[in-house]
Amino acid sequence: MKNIYNEIVKFSNGFSSLLDAIPNPDSVLRKSGSTYAGYRELLYDAHLWSCIQSRKSGTLSAQYEVIGNRSQFITEFFNSFDIHRLAEDILDSILFGFQPIEIYWENKGEYTLPYKAISKPQELFYIDIEGKLRYRPNGQAKGVKLPEMKFLDVRNKPSHSSPYGIALLSKCYWPIKFKNGGIRFWVNFMERYGMPLLIGKYSRGASKAESERLAEELAGMTEDSVIVAPNDIDISMEEPHRYSSVRLYSEMIKLSNSEVSKAILSQTLTTEVGNGSKAAAETHYKIRNEIIKSDMRLVESAINTLIGYIIKLNFGLADDTHFRYITEEENLDTKLERDLKIQRFGNINFSSEYWIKQYGYSREDVV
C-alpha cells in the first residue's frame, strides 16, 4: 500500500520531495518568515523564561533511579556524567518541537562511554520521508544519514502530520511579539505624556525673538526647572489625564503573559498572582503535575535510548536496564510507610509539628 502522507508531501512540495525532506508544517515559521533563531530570541522575554524554568524544575528537581541487570554499571557512569544537563537539553524539544543531541564517545579502559552530549541547532537537521533525522552539513540542501548511536533524536509528541513535533514556542510567538510592540508604544507614550506639559503665554505685542526665547527657556526647564520672564507672561503646568490609554497597554501585556503561561504551563495561577479559589488552585496544580509526568516520560525515553547504546556497545545485547524518575507520590508513599514502621515497631510517637511539616497537613487537620 502506498504511503498516502508521502504522496501528499511530494504533491505539495516538489523540491522537498526531490531532496528527500518533509517540509516543516509549523505555520508560524512559514507565515511569519521567522526561523528557529527567531524562536530563540523569544527566550529573552522574562515571563516566558520564568514559565520555562518553572516547568523544567518539576522534572529536574525529581530524584531518579536505574533499575535492571546493569544498573550498578550505569549508575556509576551517571555519577561522572552531567545527566542533569542532558535532561535539560532533552526538555528543550518541548519548546522547539525536536532537539538533536550529539553524543561524544571515548574509550575508558575496557569500556566505550559518552563523555559529553551537546544539543545542536535545529536548522542543521531535517526529517526525511521515512521519518528519519538527517544532518545538513554546511547548509547543503541534501542531507546525510546520521551514524548509528551518534545522536539522540528527541521529539515532542511527533505525529504523521507533525513529524517535527509540537513546538510550544510557536504558540508564544505572536503573544510575545504583540507584547513587545505594546511595551514599545507604552514607552513612547510615557516619553510624550509622562512629563508635565509646560505652557508659556505671552501678549500679542511680544516680538518673534521674545517668543522664541521663551520657547527655548521652557525646553530647558526639563533640567533646570527655572525660568525668568516678564510679569505679563503667564506660565502654568498641566498634567495629562490619559489613564484609559495606560490601562489599554497594561491589559494587553497582561493578556499576552497569560497566553504564554497557558502555552507553557497549561494554566496561569502558578505564575500570575491574582484572585482565585482554593479549588481552582488545586486544579491548576494538578494540571501542572500531569505536565511534569509527561515531561518525565520524555526524558526517560531519551535517556533509556542512550543506556541502550551504552549496553549494546559494551556488552553486545540489550537488557532490562532502564532509567526512571521517582514521582512525588512514590516519595510520599515510601516516606509514610517508613514513618509508620518506625512509629509501630520503634514505639516512637511523632509530634503534630512533624506531620504538618512532612506531609503538608494544616494545623486544623492534626489533633
HELIX and SHEET records of a PDB file:
HELIX    1   1 ILE A    4  SER A   12  1                                   9    
HELIX    2   2 GLY A   14  LEU A   18  1                                   5    
HELIX    3   3 SER A   27  SER A   32  1                                   6    
HELIX    4   4 TYR A   36  LEU A   42  1                                   7    
HELIX    5   5 ALA A   46  LEU A   60  1                                  15    
HELIX    6   6 SER A   71  ASN A   79  1                                   9    
HELIX    7   7 ILE A   83  PHE A   96  1                                  14    
HELIX    8   8 GLN A  122  LEU A  124  5                                   3    
HELIX    9   9 PRO A  137  GLY A  139  5                                   3    
HELIX   10  10 LEU A  168  TYR A  193  1                                  26    
HELIX   11  11 LYS A  208  ASP A  224  1                                  17    
HELIX   12  12 TYR A  243  LEU A  265  1                                  23    
HELIX   13  13 LYS A  278  PHE A  315  1                                  38    
HELIX   14  14 GLU A  328  PHE A  345  1                                  18    
HELIX   15  15 SER A  352  TYR A  359  1                                   8    
SHEET    1   A 2 TYR A  64  ILE A  67  0                                        
SHEET    2   A 2 HIS A 322  TYR A 325 -1                                        
SHEET    1   B 3 TYR A 111  SER A 119  0                                        
SHEET    2   B 3 PHE A  98  LYS A 108 -1                                        
SHEET    3   B 3 PHE A 151  ARG A 155 -1                                        
SHEET    1   C 3 PHE A 125  ILE A 127  0                                        
SHEET    2   C 3 LEU A 133  TYR A 135 -1                                        
SHEET    3   C 3 VAL A 144  LYS A 145 -1                                        
SHEET    1   D 2 LEU A 197  LYS A 201  0                                        
SHEET    2   D 2 ASP A 234  GLU A 238 -1                                        
END                                                                             
